[in-house]
């Protein structure tokens, strides 16, 4: 998990991974760190769940998918830092917010 934090938070590593692509293993580690399932996470990406499933573990994902995955990973880490736990952040994402027109913040992630 410490390596996942470096991939998401270290600017040099993140740039390289965004530019060259994440392996599917790295991608799945980031997805797991968000607490979302692959269906939920892939709904936030410019690629289908089926396309991701076809990628082998050590193959690289496209740069745009990798970049978006890293952005989402960083967002979830920041949410945990601000709200104190992954569960609290997930609950906030799924709660209607009056200032957002009673929409859930999760709806704005795509």
Long-range contacts (C-beta under 8 A, 24 or more apart in sequence): 1-29, 1-33, 3-29, 4-29, 4-30, 4-33, 4-73, 5-77, 7-70, 7-73, 8-70, 8-73, 8-74, 8-77, 9-74, 9-77, 14-70, 14-74, 17-66, 17-70, 18-63, 18-66, 18-67, 18-70, 19-63, 20-60, 20-63, 20-66, 21-60, 21-61, 21-62, 21-63, 21-65, 21-66, 22-60, 22-61, 22-65, 22-66, 22-69, 22-70, 23-57, 23-58, 23-59, 23-60, 23-61, 24-52, 24-55, 24-56, 24-57, 24-58, 24-59, 24-61, 25-57, 25-58, 27-52, 27-61, 27-65, 27-66, 27-69, 30-69, 30-70, 30-72, 30-73, 31-69, 33-73, 33-76, 33-77, 34-72, 34-73, 34-76, 34-86, 35-76, 35-86, 35-87, 35-90, 41-72, 43-110, 44-68, 44-72, 44-109, 44-110, 45-69, 72-109, 75-109
